[in-house]
Every structure is written in structure tokens, then in C-alpha cells.
Amino acid sequence: MSPGTSEFIRNVIIIGSGPAGYTAAIYTARADLAPLVIAVSVTAGGELMNTTEVENFPGFTEGIMGPDLMENMQKQVERFGAEILFDDVTHVDLAGDIKKVTAGNGTTYLAHTVILSKGLVYRTLGVPNEKRLTGHGVSSCATCNGFFFPGQEIAVIGRGDSALEEALFLTKFACKVTVVYRRESLRASKTMADRALAHPKIEFIWNSAVTDLEGEEKTTGLQLENLLTGKPATVVRQLISGNSAFQSHRLRQCFYQWAGLPAPTGCP
């Protein structure tokens, strides 16, 4: 029996190829368990493949690009003998002593142990130009990318404590933070709401939703719709989000956390 057939029982299958999955692969490979890593994508590396410069990973004093970091991890995993399958996972059966993992190629792989390192998937706004401008003024990680937008205007699209935490954090860098909210009152804790409402750098656009993003090579504005009147409006700024307007990976009901935009006016 050979690996890849349904009869071959592996020691370990790891689902996911982000930092957590690769860390698990390094430890299990060094323990001579011959792990199979299923990347859950045609390319390995997880969400860091969509990140530009990473400055908060230990050991890189000048920072490192996200794809370069994940390439280094992949080489380290392969050096210890782990096998990587660049495919998706369509079904998992964890019942019983022998676990079953079916990949996109139709093969069902068997293992004594399955390690789930699924990572996160950012929700998106679902507007036409979002994918094209991701990484060009659209981002989903305020703490990752806020540093790169000093003195600019930033828009946060979301609700609840998570969005307001991001907005408050961004005031360290931005000259103004605009929170775009679909309703006319905040769904957040009183403490967080009071802080945001009282902050001199934060303003709110109520009862509004983003209908599209503007810009050619980079984001230059947000197209909004007033949900009460149906009237459109345009906010001219540059946008930052999670897949690069900051998206919320912590708040499931929130699409984007913020979008940082170069301020045309209003900033000292």
C-alpha cells in the first residue's frame, strides 16, 4: 500500500498551512511522524500570503514580507520531511480511531490523528472593486498596517467593541478616523462607545453602507449609500481593510474594521 490511497493510514494529517499548521508540521516531522500537510489552497501560507510587510515576527529586525516569511516556513517544514498537498479539503470524518480527510482531488486520506489549523477567513464587503484594491489601500488588520498610514484619514467599517477598538487604536496614527455604521446607534459596550464618541479624532457616519471602492492603482474613496434615504454619497479618502478597509477577524457580524485613506483635506 502506498501513501495517497484510502488504505494507507498515516500518523498525522495537518489541515492548514499557516504559521500554526507549519509549526505543528515541524514538531511532528521532527518526531518522525511523517505528517501530511493539506494546504487548503492551491498555494500554501494562509492569510500571511495576503500581507505585505510583517514587522512583529521575532527574529527579523528589519521586517519581512508575508509571502517571504511563509516561504521560509515551508522550506523548513519540507527540510524535516513533511509532505505538503496543495489542495482543498472537502470533507472530514473524525469519528472513530481512524480519521478520514477527503481532499479536492477526490482522494480520502486516513490518519490516526488530525490537527486542525484552519486559521481565519476575513469577511468581505462584497463590493465590485474590493478584490482588485485589496492590498492597495484595503486591509483587515489595523494593528498590522496602521503604522504605515501616519497623518492620514482612516475609515472603519464595522460595529461593536471590535470595530471601536480598532478605531481607537488607529487614532495613534491617523489625523481622523471615520466609522461607517449601518444603524443610528452603536452595538458596543457603554465603556467602549463612550470612549469612541468622546474621542476628538473619531467621527461617525450613521445609517450608511459601503457600495463600492474607488481608485485605480490605489484606493481613493468610498461610495456610500444612506440606508434611510437611499441617496448615494462619496467619501474621498484612501482605504485600508483586512484583506487590506480593515476587516474584522474577531467580530463575525462585522465585515470590515477600517479603511485608511490619504486625506485630501481636513488634516493638519
C-alpha positions as CSV (number, residue, x, y, z in Angstrom):
1,M,0.0,0.0,0.0
2,S,1.3,3.5,-0.9
3,P,0.5,6.9,0.5
4,G,-2.4,8.6,-1.1
5,T,-4.6,5.5,-1.3
6,S,-7.5,5.2,1.1
7,E,-5.9,2.1,2.7
8,F,-2.7,3.8,3.8
9,I,-3.0,5.0,7.4
10,R,-0.8,8.0,8.2
11,N,0.2,9.0,11.7
12,V,-0.8,12.7,11.3
13,I,-2.7,14.9,8.9
14,I,-2.5,18.6,9.4
15,I,-5.2,20.8,7.8
16,G,-4.0,24.3,7.2
17,S,-0.6,25.8,6.1
18,G,-0.4,29.0,8.1
19,P,2.0,29.6,10.9
20,A,0.1,27.2,13.2
21,G,-0.1,24.4,10.7
22,Y,3.6,24.7,9.8
23,T,4.6,24.8,13.4
24,A,2.6,21.6,14.0
25,A,4.3,20.1,10.9
26,I,7.8,20.9,12.2
27,Y,7.2,19.3,15.6
28,T,5.5,16.2,14.2
29,A,8.1,15.8,11.4
30,R,11.0,16.1,13.8
31,A,9.2,13.4,15.9
32,D,9.4,11.1,12.8
33,L,5.7,11.0,12.4
34,A,5.8,11.8,8.7
35,P,2.9,14.4,8.7
36,L,0.8,15.2,5.6
37,V,0.0,18.9,5.4
38,I,-3.0,19.8,3.3
39,A,-2.7,23.5,2.4
40,V,-6.4,24.1,2.0
41,S,-5.4,26.1,-1.1
42,V,-3.5,25.8,-4.3
43,T,-0.8,27.8,-2.6
44,A,0.4,27.3,1.0
45,G,0.9,30.0,3.6
46,G,-2.5,31.1,4.8
47,E,-3.6,34.7,5.3
48,L,0.0,35.9,5.6
49,M,0.3,35.4,1.9
50,N,-2.0,38.4,1.5
51,T,0.1,40.5,3.9
52,T,2.8,43.0,2.9
53,E,5.5,43.8,5.4
54,V,5.4,41.9,8.7
55,E,7.3,43.8,11.5
56,N,6.1,42.0,14.6
57,F,7.5,38.5,14.0
58,P,10.6,37.8,16.2
59,G,13.9,37.5,14.5
60,F,13.5,39.9,11.6
61,T,14.9,43.2,12.8
62,E,14.0,45.0,9.5
63,G,10.7,43.1,9.0
64,I,9.9,40.6,6.3
65,M,7.3,40.3,3.6
66,G,4.4,38.0,4.5
67,P,4.9,35.7,1.4
68,D,8.7,35.5,2.1
69,L,8.1,34.5,5.7
70,M,5.7,31.7,4.7
71,E,8.1,30.5,2.0
72,N,10.8,30.2,4.7
73,M,8.4,28.2,6.9
74,Q,7.5,25.9,4.0
75,K,11.2,25.2,3.3
76,Q,11.8,24.4,6.9
77,V,8.8,22.0,7.0
78,E,10.0,20.3,3.9
79,R,13.5,20.0,5.2
80,F,12.2,17.9,8.1
81,G,10.4,15.6,5.7
82,A,6.8,16.7,5.9
83,E,4.7,16.2,2.8
84,I,2.6,19.1,1.6
85,L,-0.6,18.7,-0.6
86,F,-1.6,21.9,-2.3
87,D,-5.3,21.2,-2.4
88,D,-8.6,22.0,-0.6
89,V,-10.4,19.8,2.0
90,T,-14.0,18.9,1.1
91,H,-14.9,16.5,3.9
92,V,-13.6,15.5,7.3
93,D,-14.8,12.5,9.4
94,L,-13.2,12.5,12.9
95,A,-15.4,9.7,14.3
96,G,-13.6,6.5,15.3
97,D,-9.9,5.7,15.8
98,I,-9.1,6.2,12.1
99,K,-9.9,9.7,10.9
100,K,-10.8,10.4,7.3
101,V,-9.9,13.6,5.3
102,T,-11.1,14.0,1.7
103,A,-9.2,16.4,-0.5
104,G,-10.3,18.3,-3.5
105,N,-8.6,15.7,-5.7
106,G,-11.2,13.2,-4.6
107,T,-8.8,11.1,-2.5
108,T,-9.7,10.2,1.1
109,Y,-6.6,10.2,3.3
110,L,-6.6,8.2,6.6
111,A,-4.8,9.1,9.8
112,H,-4.6,8.2,13.4
113,T,-4.6,11.9,14.3
114,V,-5.8,15.1,12.5
115,I,-4.6,18.5,13.6
116,L,-6.9,21.4,12.6
117,S,-5.1,24.6,11.9
118,K,-7.8,26.3,9.8
119,G,-6.7,29.8,10.6
120,L,-9.2,32.6,9.8
121,V,-11.0,33.8,6.8
122,Y,-11.9,37.5,6.7
123,R,-15.4,38.5,5.7
124,T,-15.6,40.9,2.9
125,L,-17.8,43.8,1.9
126,G,-18.7,42.1,-1.4
127,V,-18.5,45.3,-3.4
128,P,-17.2,45.3,-7.1
129,N,-13.7,46.8,-6.7
130,E,-12.9,45.2,-3.3
131,K,-10.8,42.3,-4.6
132,R,-8.8,44.4,-7.1
133,L,-7.9,47.0,-4.4
134,T,-7.1,44.6,-1.7
135,G,-3.5,45.3,-0.6
136,H,-3.7,48.7,-2.3
137,G,-5.4,50.7,0.5
138,V,-7.8,47.9,1.6
139,S,-6.7,46.0,4.7
140,S,-8.2,44.0,7.5
141,C,-5.6,44.3,10.2
142,A,-5.4,47.7,12.0
143,T,-2.6,46.6,14.3
144,C,-0.6,45.2,11.4
145,N,-0.9,48.1,9.0
146,G,-1.9,51.2,10.9
147,F,1.7,52.2,11.4
148,F,2.1,52.7,7.6
149,F,-0.5,55.4,7.4
150,P,0.6,58.3,9.6
151,G,-1.3,61.5,9.4
152,Q,-3.9,60.1,7.0
153,E,-7.7,59.7,7.3
154,I,-8.9,56.2,8.1
155,A,-12.4,54.7,7.7
156,V,-13.5,51.9,9.9
157,I,-16.4,49.8,8.6
158,G,-18.0,47.7,11.3
159,R,-19.8,47.7,14.6
160,G,-19.5,46.6,18.2
161,D,-16.5,46.6,20.5
162,S,-14.1,45.1,18.0
163,A,-14.6,47.9,15.4
164,L,-14.3,50.6,18.0
165,E,-11.2,49.1,19.5
166,E,-9.6,49.3,16.0
167,A,-10.9,52.8,15.5
168,L,-9.4,53.9,18.9
169,F,-6.1,52.2,18.1
170,L,-5.9,53.9,14.7
171,T,-6.1,57.4,16.3
172,K,-2.4,56.8,17.3
173,F,-1.5,57.2,13.6
174,A,-4.4,58.9,11.8
175,C,-5.4,62.6,11.7
176,K,-9.1,61.4,11.6
177,V,-10.9,58.1,11.9
178,T,-14.4,57.8,10.4
179,V,-16.6,54.9,11.5
180,V,-19.2,54.0,8.9
181,Y,-22.1,52.3,10.6
182,R,-25.3,50.8,9.3
183,R,-27.5,51.9,12.1
184,E,-28.0,55.1,14.2
185,S,-26.7,53.8,17.5
186,L,-23.7,51.6,18.5
187,R,-23.9,48.0,19.4
188,A,-21.0,48.1,21.7
189,S,-20.3,48.2,25.4
190,K,-21.0,51.5,27.1
191,T,-17.4,52.0,28.1
192,M,-16.1,51.4,24.5
193,A,-18.9,53.5,23.0
194,D,-18.2,56.4,25.4
195,R,-14.5,56.4,24.6
196,A,-15.1,56.4,20.8
197,L,-17.9,59.1,20.9
198,A,-15.7,61.4,23.1
199,H,-12.5,61.0,21.1
200,P,-11.7,64.2,19.1
201,K,-10.3,62.2,16.2
202,I,-13.2,59.9,15.7
203,E,-16.4,60.8,13.8
204,F,-19.4,58.7,12.7
205,I,-21.4,58.3,9.5
206,W,-24.7,56.7,10.6
207,N,-27.2,54.6,8.7
208,S,-24.8,54.1,5.8
209,A,-23.3,51.2,3.9
210,V,-20.3,50.9,1.5
211,T,-21.5,50.1,-2.0
212,D,-18.1,50.3,-3.8
213,L,-14.5,51.4,-3.5
214,E,-12.9,54.0,-5.8
215,G,-9.4,54.1,-7.2
216,E,-7.2,52.8,-10.0
217,E,-3.8,51.8,-8.6
218,K,-4.8,52.5,-5.0
219,T,-8.0,53.2,-3.1
220,T,-9.0,56.8,-3.3
221,G,-12.6,56.8,-1.9
222,L,-15.6,55.0,-0.6
223,Q,-19.0,55.1,-2.2
224,L,-21.7,55.1,0.4
225,E,-25.5,54.7,0.4
226,N,-27.7,56.2,3.1
227,L,-29.9,53.3,4.2
228,L,-32.8,55.6,5.2
229,T,-33.0,57.8,2.1
230,G,-31.3,55.6,-0.5
231,K,-29.2,58.5,-1.5
232,P,-25.6,57.9,-2.6
233,A,-22.5,59.7,-1.2
234,T,-18.8,59.5,-1.8
235,V,-16.1,59.8,0.9
236,V,-12.9,60.8,-0.8
237,R,-10.0,59.1,1.1
238,Q,-7.7,56.1,0.8
239,L,-9.0,52.9,2.2
240,I,-7.4,50.3,4.4
241,S,-9.0,46.9,5.2
242,G,-8.2,43.2,6.4
243,N,-7.6,41.6,3.2
244,S,-6.0,45.1,3.1
245,A,-10.6,48.5,4.6
246,F,-9.6,46.9,7.9
247,Q,-11.8,43.8,8.2
248,S,-12.8,42.3,11.5
249,H,-11.4,38.8,12.1
250,R,-12.7,38.9,15.7
251,L,-16.3,40.1,15.1
252,R,-18.3,37.7,12.9
253,Q,-21.1,40.1,12.2
254,C,-18.7,42.9,11.1
255,F,-17.3,43.0,7.6
256,Y,-14.5,45.5,7.6
257,Q,-12.9,47.2,10.5
258,W,-11.3,50.1,8.8
259,A,-10.0,51.6,5.7
260,G,-7.2,54.1,5.7
261,L,-7.2,56.8,3.1
262,P,-4.8,59.6,2.3
263,A,-6.5,62.7,3.5
264,P,-7.2,65.4,0.8
265,T,-8.4,67.9,3.3
266,G,-9.1,68.4,7.0
267,C,-5.9,67.0,8.4
268,P,-3.3,69.3,9.8
